[in-house]
Amino acid sequence: MAPPSTVSANGDDTTSNNNSNASNNNAGSSVSATNAWAPKTTAKTSALNPTAKPKLHVNSPIFKPSSLSTSSVKADAINAPEFVPKSAQDNSLAASAYSDRQLYGRKYAQTAVSALWYLERDERNPYAPPIQNNLISSMSNLSNNFSQFGMNDISMPGSIQGSYYGEGSMSGYYYQGSGAMLHQPLQYHLYNTPLPHVSNLLPHQKTIHGFFISDTLREELHRKNEMILQTVSAQEYGLPEELHEYHSLYPLDLTQEKSTEVFGYQSSVYKSMCSVDGRTYALRRIEGFRLTNELAMQTIEGWRRIRHANIVSIREAFTSKAFGDHSLIFVYDYHPCSKTLYDVHFGPQAQLASQVVVGAPKNTDHSIHERILWSYLIQLTSALKKIHSAGLAARLIDPTKILVTGKNRVRLNCCGIMDMLTFDSAPNIAHLQQDDILNLGQLMMTLACKSLTATHNISKSVDYIAQHYTQDLKNMILFLMSQPVPMKTVDQIITMLGPRVLQEINDVQNANDILESDLGRELENGRLTRLLMKFGFINERPEFDMDPAWSETGDRYIIKLFRDYVFHQVDEAGLPVLDVAHVLTCLNKLDAGVDEKIVLMSRDELSCLIVSYREIKACIESAFRDLSKSK
């Protein structure tokens, strides 16, 4: 990117030597008189390379160049003053195009191509909402138009696939077309992190970020809320409008190929809304399964009574022909933006993160941290303890059926499905519980070696674990995978996990303290929000108690002047003062009712009032009581 130009005393642009090439290219541009974005240059620079193609230099992302005329700029007109059109249309064109042209020209082209990449990514997605063809074509034409400015060498990024259980297909919403309104992204960047030079503050000082929750937590909550509200057209994707008492189905397994390896039947997952309680649930559909014994439905009753922090709770199960076949539907609690353990550690993004970074040592270790492995083991063991105590067996301890719903927070998913699918075979629960312990050991070996084929060569995998982890973890995995003599129980695992459980409890309590601290910040915001609501009820009220001037007389006039003092101040140049610190300071002093006095001036500057925050608070409470009595 060329360095930005500087302005000399006579108003002409002067650039550094590194920017001479950009000036050469701009000298030969062919534009009409109304194209005010044409860059200025010198006659000397124009003579160096008169045949060079111009480059597009724009300031606004919505700028769209008009048709270029065939007349060229004469040499004597290069140093002419900037053309300022009189009409409103030309004026808006000149204002949005000329400034900072060297800095933002190529950046805009990359933004346009990036927007086209998002649209193409959703087009490849089988469950993505339909993309407007005219928008894609217009973006393609815009990208092709950049070729005349020497910007046709921008490569298109590859496609990125969505996650399994959330953050799947978001419609292409970083560009707004001329047709229907597209979905807009949430403003995750409303509060930026504090700058380095304001981080070291005194104990009584506070930054704006001290009043709000952390950026990471706020963005995560926004994403989850956005994922809950995602919808698609049922007719376009072949989904039923209603399924039992559920509606607004949204496919979640967008990147997963339907396999029969786990259940023996193809399965799919949907997000849906319940018409009874209005909550969101996840529906697991087993395709092509015909239920022959109605008593199999009773197996769900035992699972419905289980409530555990590391188990995805099941609500009900039913059969349906709404998809055009005999389907078995299981209803589970929905955890938005969660991913499977397979996606986190073995998916495409995990493999990309495991690649050696440029400049890093070749022997860089990309294995999973041992502390994370112990956390997984403790959580899954706790879930198995709850399941086995209820006389049941998990039967599905597989990386693709374990959800990661938070930072190192795992939950067993798809519980109860195998009990219904294999109801006629009447399996032995004791043997299935031993299989759970064995499958847990295989899962831990797979994660420790970070290889799905680690259990194919156990001796080699054990050697790898011994080299990269402690002896305690090695002994634990060997115990889980050993033959039961006579029978292994979850209580034996808990005994071996004793010291590690204390560390896990400590980490959970520390995380809870952080969340309580963030909640305390929002508690203060709620206090100020209630105060602002009272302002809104009182100020500018058209009429109350048959008095049209109620909000402009008595104590209410003081409240109006205080509103102007807080929100409507201007500086020496008459520009609005947008100082959040001033607003928060005044509102907190008002809520506390301090005795500090301030000067309130009327808008015509003919009268002044000296009042304290305590007196203003009393005025607000009195006015609000008057409004409350009118009920």
Buried (B, 14 or more C-beta within 10 A) or exposed (E): EBEBBEEEEEEEBEBEEEBBBBBBBBBBBBBBEBBBBBBBBBEEBBEEBEEBBBBBBBBBEEBEBEEBEEEEBEEEEBEEEEBEBEEEEBEEBBBBBBBEBBBBBBEBBEBBBBBBBBBBBBBEBEBBBEBBEEBBEBBEEBBEBBEBBBBEEBEEEEEEBBBBBBBBBBBBBBBBBEEEEBEEEEEEEEBEEEEEEEEEEEEEEEBEBEBBBBBEEBBBEBBBEBBBEBEBEBEEBEBBEEBBBBBBBBBBBBBBEEEEEBBEBBBBBBBBBBEEEEEBBBBBBBBEBEBEEEEBBEBBEBBEEBEBEBBBBBBBBBBBEBBEEBBBBBBBBBBBBBBBBBBBBBBEBBEEEEEEEEEEEEEEEEBBEBEEBBBBBBBBBBBBBBBBEEEBBBBBBBBBBBBBBEEBBBBBBBBBBBBBBBBEEEBEEEEBBBBBBBBBBBBBBBBBBBBEEBBEEBEEBBEBBEEBBEEBBBEBBBBBBEEEEEEBBBEEBBEBBEEBBEEBEEEEEEBEEEEEEBEEBBEBEEEBEEBEEBBEBBBEBEEBEEEEEBBEEBBBBBBBBBBBBBBEEEEEEEEEEEEEEBBBEBBBBBBEBEEEEBEBEEEEEEEEBEBBBBBBBBBBEEBBEBBEEEE
